[in-house]
Amino acid sequence: MIHRLSVSLIAVAAAAAAGAAQAEDIAQAQSQWFTDAQAVIQATLAKTPNTNRAKNVILFIADGNGVASNYMNRLWAGQQAGGMGDEYIQPQEAFPELALVKTYNINAQTPDSAPTAGAMNTGVKQRFNLINLGENAITDDCGTVAGNELTLFSELMTEAGKSVGAVTTARLTHATPAAVYAKTAHRNWEDEVPEGCTAQKDIATQLIDAMEAGTVDIALGGGARYFIPKGTATPNGGKGHRPDAVNLVERAQAAGIQYASDKASLDAATNDKPILGMWTDSHVSYEADRPETEPSLADMTKKALEVLGGNDKGFYLEVEAGRVDHANHDTNAKRAMIDGKAFADAIALADEMTNDEDTLIIVTADHEHAIAMNGYCGRGTPIDGLCMDVANEGIKHADKPVLAADGKPYTVVGYLNGTSSVLIKQEDGSYTAPEGRPEITQEQAQDLDYNQQVLIPKDSETHSGVDVALYAKGPWAHLFDGTIEQNYIFHVMDYAVNNGQ
C-alpha cells in the first residue's frame, strides 16, 4: 500500500510538472493575465491550514454589504486610487478563505439585521425583528422571552476570561451591536419595553448591565439619547429620549466606566478601564459628513484593539459599518461606497495590529440590498456615475454614455425600489411617470446627495435575500468553505477558540 501511494504521488507530481511545462509553451504564456493566474495557483498550492487555537476573534460586519455592495465598494476605492477599479483588491479580498453565506431568518426569506446578527452571535437562526431569543419566542411578545434566552458568544468568551468589545457606526442599541450583549423580543425596544413587560429590560439598560458585569469591556458608537432621560441634555448637546428618568451614562460613570463623547475624550481614555463612547445622539455621521470631533471607524477599531489587547487571555470584538446599510436604504450609493471604504480601512488596521497566528478575523455582512448593476459599461466607468459605453480599441470606456430605449442615460448602480422612484404619486393615489424618466447628467449622478433612480416606490429601499460573501484568515479560517448557513459562523468562532495548539 505504501509503495502504491508513493507511485501515485509521483504520478501526480509528474502530471503537474508536465502541465506547468505545457503552460509555459502556449502562445499567451507571457500575458500578465496568464502569469498572474499561474502565481495564484502556486500560492494556493502553498497554503497550509492554521490549526492554532485562536486567542482573539474579530468579526467585521458591514451592514447591508452583500456581493453587489462589495463590488461597488471595490470599484470606488480602486478608482479613487487612480485605477480602473475592477483590478483593485480590498483588504478582506486578499484573505485566503472565502464562503458564501445564506442569510434568511426562521420566518423570513428576506432577512432583518437583528436575527442575522443574532445568528452569528448564538449559532442558531432567529425570528425577524428579535434578537438572541430561540425559535419559540415570538416577535413583539414579551411573554415569550422567559425560557427562550440564548447563550451569547460574548458570554462564553467572558467565562473563558477573555475581554469583549462592540464597535459600530450605528447606535450602540441598534440591531447588529445589540446582538453582542442583548436579548429582546423586539429590536426597537432600545430605551423602553411595553407596559407590563417584566421578562426583559430595554436594550440600553442591557448594555450597561453587561458592562457592569464585565461581559462588555468597550462599546463605541452612537445613540446617546437612549441613555439619557427625556428633557435632559445629552453629552452631545441634544435631548434624551428615555421615558423612565434613568440616566444610564451617570450610572455607568458611577460604576467606574469611562465615558467618551468625542474623539478627543476617546483618545484620552485609559486602556485599563471599561469605556463607553457615543459621539452622536442617534447614528454616527456618514464618513462623507464626519466632523473631526467624531472618530472614524478605524479610530474606534484601533482604540478597541488597544483596550482589549491588554488581556493576556484574548478577546472577542465585533465591528459594524452600520451606515452602509442606511445609505443603501436611502438609495444613496455614493455615501454607501464611501462608508464601505472606511470599513475596509478599519479591516486593514485590525489586520496590521494583530497576528495571524492567534487571531481569527472574519469579514462578512448580515444581508444584501435590492441593488442592480446596470448596462454594458466600459472599463473605468465611474462607479458613482453614468454607464459609459464600451470602446472597441484600448481598454478604457468610450467617452459617451450608454442610452436606454427612452434615449436617456442611466447610472451604473441602481436600486429596484425606494423613495427615489421615477413613478410619482398622483392625486388619485396611483403612481405614474407622465413625463417619462427624468434626464440625468454626469454631474448630477456623481453628486454626494444623489439618489439613484428606481422603479418601485417605497418609503425605504429594502433588503435582499441573496447570499453575502465571507472572507477569513487566521486559526481555523479554512473551516469557512462553500455555501454556508449564517449561524455556522458562530460555530467556527467557538471551535477556533477551544481547539488547536
CORFENDA-V306397 format. One record per helix or strand of 2 or more residues. SS is the DSSP state (hx for helix, st for strand). FROM is the first residue (numbers start at 1). LEN is the number of residues. If there is no record, write none. Layout:
SS & FROM & LEN
SS & FROM & LEN
This chain:
hx & 2 & 24
hx & 32 & 14
st & 56 & 7
hx & 67 & 14
hx & 91 & 4
st & 97 & 6
hx & 113 & 10
hx & 142 & 3
hx & 153 & 7
st & 163 & 9
hx & 175 & 4
hx & 203 & 11
st & 218 & 5
hx & 224 & 4
st & 229 & 2
st & 239 & 2
hx & 248 & 7
st & 258 & 3
hx & 263 & 6
st & 275 & 4
hx & 287 & 3
hx & 297 & 12
st & 315 & 7
hx & 323 & 7
hx & 333 & 21
st & 359 & 6
st & 368 & 2
st & 371 & 3
st & 413 & 3
st & 417 & 2
st & 424 & 2
st & 431 & 2
hx & 442 & 4
st & 456 & 2
st & 463 & 2
st & 468 & 6
hx & 477 & 3
st & 482 & 4
hx & 488 & 11
